[in-house]
Amino acid sequence: MNWNLIRNIAKWLWIFSILAFIFFYAINKRVLIIEMLGSLSLWVLLAATVLVISAKLCLVKNMCLAVRQFAIQFNFLDCFRVYNLTQMGKYIPGSIWQFVGRISVLHEQGISSAAIRDSMLAEHIWVSASACILAIVLLLLNGPEFIYSSLINYTTPFHLSWLIAIILLVILTVGIVLFKNCKLSYWIVQLSPPLIALPVLALTWFFLGASLWITVLPFASTVPPFFYVVGIYCFAYISGFVVPFAPAGLGIREAILVFALSPYVGSNEAILLAAVNRIIYFIVEVLLSGVALRIKMTSS
């Protein structure tokens, strides 16, 4: 059985399904969409954009810390250029093109294959692990005082918080056990982040969560807890990251956000807000890649 062919078919079917949903939803709900967009002020959209830009700059800083840990002498502008130029590759079906682009650019700078491999592995482990850990911690924070109501009403977001956090905790535990049993323990020290990376990564997720949270406020009958939204965003990111047939987590991240926000804003509003969040994120990536094109590598 040709698994590569099956994966490629699944990816394209998924992309066409998402595009078809967007097309028919936009046609059927066009009046409602226009009305809801009118509730989002320009200032809210600008603030959300600034927060996403701030998060992307934190991710550039995270790359700087990773490459320097493996003796790659890049400054912030070098990392800004490489990171933002290659990020657009994740929207190409295959889920590998941002990595291929990064490897190609770094090889052109004379970086060894081992340093490229280790720095990229460290960078993405730090991002994924921080999102997973924050999702567990922040979602559990929403639980203790609502355990009883969660047990009697499974639709409450607090029950969802605990369920998601437990799932992530199990995945993290299994991952640690497998990591240890594979006799890769020596990598723990080599790939562990420097202390300065911890606040950088935390700020990344708080900025991204805040960019969603402020767009929810105009529609919410009850304001969702800030930590709940940040935790859900982290969980949505991780889920989109690990699904191989969804480029850049397209559709996966939005589905989770819609499900998690619906108790506060309703399903139609949640769909719109998830779409707006994705559009803002994409626009920021395009803008930053345009800026990156004008930056020359100082390490050449």
C-alpha positions as CSV (number, residue, x, y, z in Angstrom):
1,M,0.0,0.0,0.0
2,N,1.4,3.4,-1.0
3,W,1.1,5.4,2.2
4,N,2.7,8.5,0.7
5,L,-0.1,8.6,-1.9
6,I,-2.8,8.1,0.7
7,R,-1.3,10.9,2.8
8,N,-1.1,13.3,-0.1
9,I,-4.7,12.5,-1.1
10,A,-5.8,13.1,2.5
11,K,-4.0,16.5,2.6
12,W,-5.6,17.7,-0.6
13,L,-9.1,16.4,0.4
14,W,-8.7,18.2,3.7
15,I,-7.7,21.5,2.0
16,F,-10.5,21.3,-0.5
17,S,-13.0,20.5,2.3
18,I,-11.9,23.5,4.3
19,L,-12.1,25.8,1.3
20,A,-15.5,24.4,0.4
21,F,-16.8,25.0,4.0
22,I,-15.5,28.6,3.9
23,F,-17.1,29.3,0.5
24,F,-20.6,27.9,1.4
25,Y,-20.5,29.3,4.9
26,A,-19.6,32.8,3.6
27,I,-22.4,32.7,1.1
28,N,-25.1,31.4,3.5
29,K,-24.1,33.6,6.4
30,R,-22.9,36.7,4.5
31,V,-25.4,39.1,6.2
32,L,-24.6,37.7,9.6
33,I,-20.9,37.9,8.9
34,I,-21.1,41.5,7.8
35,E,-23.1,42.4,11.0
36,M,-20.6,40.6,13.2
37,L,-17.6,42.2,11.5
38,G,-19.1,45.5,12.2
39,S,-18.9,44.7,15.9
40,L,-15.1,44.5,15.7
41,S,-13.6,47.9,15.8
42,L,-10.5,48.8,13.9
43,W,-8.7,49.4,17.2
44,V,-9.4,45.8,18.3
45,L,-8.1,44.4,15.0
46,L,-5.0,46.6,15.2
47,A,-4.4,45.5,18.8
48,A,-4.8,41.9,17.9
49,T,-2.3,42.4,15.0
50,V,0.2,44.0,17.3
51,L,-0.1,41.1,19.7
52,V,0.5,38.6,17.0
53,I,3.6,40.6,15.7
54,S,4.9,40.6,19.3
55,A,4.4,36.8,19.5
56,K,6.3,36.3,16.2
57,L,9.2,38.4,17.4
58,C,9.3,36.2,20.6
59,L,9.5,33.2,18.3
60,V,12.4,34.8,16.4
61,K,14.1,35.4,19.8
62,N,13.5,31.7,20.6
63,M,15.3,30.7,17.4
64,C,18.2,33.0,18.3
65,L,18.6,31.2,21.6
66,A,18.4,27.8,19.9
67,V,21.0,28.5,17.2
68,R,23.4,30.1,19.7
69,Q,23.2,27.1,21.9
70,F,24.8,25.2,19.1
71,A,27.4,27.7,18.2
72,I,25.6,29.3,15.2
73,Q,26.6,32.9,15.3
74,F,23.4,34.6,14.1
75,N,22.2,37.9,15.5
76,F,18.5,38.8,15.9
77,L,18.2,40.3,12.4
78,D,19.7,37.1,10.9
79,C,17.2,35.0,12.7
80,F,14.4,37.3,11.8
81,R,15.2,36.9,8.1
82,V,15.6,33.2,8.2
83,Y,12.6,32.5,10.4
84,N,10.1,34.6,8.6
85,L,11.2,33.7,5.0
86,T,10.9,30.0,5.7
87,Q,7.7,30.1,7.8
88,M,5.5,30.6,4.7
89,G,6.5,27.1,3.6
90,K,4.3,25.5,6.2
91,Y,1.2,26.5,4.1
92,I,2.4,24.1,1.4
93,P,0.9,20.7,1.8
94,G,3.5,18.3,3.1
95,S,4.2,19.9,6.5
96,I,7.9,19.9,5.9
97,W,8.7,22.8,3.5
98,Q,9.4,25.3,6.3
99,F,12.0,22.9,7.6
100,V,13.4,22.2,4.1
101,G,13.7,26.0,3.5
102,R,15.4,26.5,6.9
103,I,17.9,23.8,6.2
104,S,18.7,25.1,2.8
105,V,19.3,28.7,4.0
106,L,21.5,27.6,6.9
107,H,23.5,25.3,4.6
108,E,24.2,28.3,2.3
109,Q,25.6,30.0,5.4
110,G,28.1,27.2,5.9
111,I,26.4,25.8,9.0
112,S,27.1,22.1,9.7
113,S,24.3,19.6,9.3
114,A,24.6,18.5,12.9
115,A,24.3,22.1,14.2
116,I,21.3,22.7,12.0
117,R,19.6,19.5,13.1
118,D,20.2,20.1,16.8
119,S,19.2,23.8,16.8
120,M,16.0,23.1,14.9
121,L,15.1,20.2,17.1
122,A,15.8,22.2,20.3
123,E,13.8,25.2,19.0
124,H,10.7,23.2,18.1
125,I,10.8,21.0,21.2
126,W,10.9,24.2,23.3
127,V,7.9,25.7,21.4
128,S,5.8,22.5,21.5
129,A,6.7,21.6,25.1
130,S,6.0,25.1,26.4
131,A,2.6,25.1,24.6
132,C,1.8,21.7,26.0
133,I,2.8,22.5,29.6
134,L,1.0,25.9,29.6
135,A,-2.1,24.3,28.2
136,I,-2.1,21.8,31.0
137,V,-1.4,24.4,33.8
138,L,-3.7,27.1,32.5
139,L,-6.7,24.8,31.8
140,L,-6.3,23.1,35.2
141,L,-6.4,26.6,36.8
142,N,-10.0,26.9,35.5
143,G,-11.1,23.7,37.3
144,P,-11.0,23.4,41.1
145,E,-14.0,25.6,42.0
146,F,-16.0,24.2,39.1
147,I,-15.5,20.4,39.6
148,Y,-19.1,19.8,40.8
149,S,-20.8,21.8,38.0
150,S,-18.5,20.1,35.5
151,L,-19.6,16.6,36.7
152,I,-23.3,17.4,36.4
153,N,-23.0,19.4,33.1
154,Y,-20.4,17.9,30.7
155,T,-20.9,20.9,28.3
156,T,-19.3,23.4,30.6
157,P,-15.9,24.8,29.4
158,F,-14.4,23.9,32.8
159,H,-15.1,20.2,32.3
160,L,-13.5,20.6,28.8
161,S,-10.5,22.3,30.4
162,W,-9.9,19.3,32.8
163,L,-10.5,16.8,30.0
164,I,-8.0,18.4,27.7
165,A,-5.5,19.0,30.4
166,I,-5.6,15.3,31.4
167,I,-5.2,14.2,27.8
168,L,-2.2,16.4,27.4
169,L,-0.7,15.2,30.7
170,V,-1.0,11.6,29.6
171,I,0.6,12.4,26.3
172,L,3.4,14.3,28.0
173,T,4.0,11.4,30.5
174,V,4.1,8.8,27.7
175,G,6.5,10.9,25.7
176,I,8.9,11.3,28.7
177,V,8.8,7.5,29.3
178,L,9.5,6.7,25.7
179,F,12.2,9.4,25.6
180,K,13.9,7.8,28.6
181,N,13.5,4.2,27.4
182,C,15.0,5.1,24.0
183,K,18.3,5.9,25.8
184,L,18.2,9.5,24.6
185,S,18.6,10.9,28.1
186,Y,21.8,12.7,27.3
187,W,19.9,14.9,24.9
188,I,17.9,16.3,27.9
189,V,20.8,18.3,28.9
190,Q,21.9,19.2,25.4
191,L,18.4,20.3,24.3
192,S,17.2,21.9,27.5
193,P,16.4,25.6,27.0
194,P,18.4,28.3,28.8
195,L,16.5,30.1,31.5
196,I,16.0,33.2,29.4
197,A,14.0,31.1,26.9
198,L,11.3,30.4,29.5
199,P,9.8,34.0,29.8
200,V,10.3,34.4,26.0
201,L,8.1,31.3,25.3
202,A,5.6,32.2,28.0
203,L,5.2,35.7,26.4
204,T,4.7,34.1,23.0
205,W,1.7,32.2,24.1
206,F,0.2,35.0,26.2
207,F,0.5,37.4,23.3
208,L,-1.2,34.9,20.9
209,G,-3.9,34.0,23.5
210,A,-4.5,37.7,24.1
211,S,-4.8,38.4,20.4
212,L,-7.8,36.0,20.4
213,W,-9.2,37.0,23.7
214,I,-9.6,40.7,22.8
215,T,-11.6,39.9,19.7
216,V,-13.9,37.7,21.8
217,L,-14.8,40.5,24.2
218,P,-17.2,42.4,21.9
219,F,-19.3,39.3,21.4
220,A,-19.2,37.6,24.8
221,S,-22.3,37.5,27.0
222,T,-19.9,36.3,29.7
223,V,-16.3,37.2,29.5
224,P,-14.2,34.0,29.1
225,P,-11.3,33.7,31.6
226,F,-8.1,35.0,30.0
227,F,-6.1,32.0,31.1
228,Y,-8.8,29.7,29.7
229,V,-8.4,31.3,26.2
230,V,-4.6,31.2,26.4
231,G,-4.7,27.5,27.4
232,I,-7.1,26.7,24.7
233,Y,-5.0,28.5,22.1
234,C,-1.9,26.5,23.2
235,F,-3.9,23.2,22.9
236,A,-5.2,24.2,19.5
237,Y,-1.7,25.0,18.3
238,I,-0.3,21.7,19.5
239,S,-3.2,19.8,17.9
240,G,-2.7,21.5,14.6
241,F,1.0,21.0,14.7
242,V,0.8,17.2,15.2
243,V,-1.9,16.6,12.4
244,P,0.2,15.8,9.3
245,F,-2.5,16.4,6.7
246,A,-3.4,19.9,7.8
247,P,-0.9,22.5,6.6
248,A,-0.1,24.9,9.5
249,G,-2.9,23.2,11.4
250,L,-5.5,24.7,9.1
251,G,-9.0,23.7,10.1
252,I,-7.8,21.7,13.2
253,R,-6.8,24.8,15.2
254,E,-10.0,26.6,14.2
255,A,-12.3,23.6,15.0
256,I,-10.9,23.5,18.6
257,L,-11.2,27.2,19.1
258,V,-14.8,27.2,17.8
259,F,-15.7,24.3,20.2
260,A,-14.0,26.0,23.2
261,L,-15.4,29.5,22.6
262,S,-19.0,28.5,21.7
263,P,-20.2,28.4,25.4
264,Y,-19.3,32.1,25.6
265,V,-20.1,33.6,22.2
266,G,-22.3,31.1,20.2
267,S,-21.2,28.9,17.3
268,N,-21.5,31.5,14.5
269,E,-19.5,34.1,16.4
270,A,-16.9,31.5,17.4
271,I,-16.5,30.4,13.7
272,L,-16.0,34.0,12.7
273,L,-13.5,34.8,15.5
274,A,-11.5,31.7,14.7
275,A,-11.4,32.7,11.0
276,V,-10.4,36.3,11.9
277,N,-7.6,35.0,14.2
278,R,-6.3,32.9,11.3
279,I,-6.5,35.7,8.8
280,I,-4.7,38.1,11.2
281,Y,-2.0,35.5,11.8
282,F,-1.5,34.9,8.1
283,I,-1.4,38.6,7.2
284,V,1.3,39.2,9.9
285,E,3.4,36.3,8.5
286,V,3.1,37.8,5.0
287,L,4.1,41.2,6.2
288,L,7.0,40.0,8.2
289,S,8.3,37.8,5.3
290,G,8.1,41.0,3.2
291,V,10.2,42.8,5.7
292,A,12.6,39.8,6.0
293,L,13.2,40.0,2.2
294,R,14.8,43.4,2.7
295,I,17.2,42.3,5.4
296,K,20.6,41.1,4.4
297,M,22.4,38.3,6.3
298,T,25.1,39.9,8.5
299,S,26.7,36.5,9.2
300,S,27.6,35.9,5.5
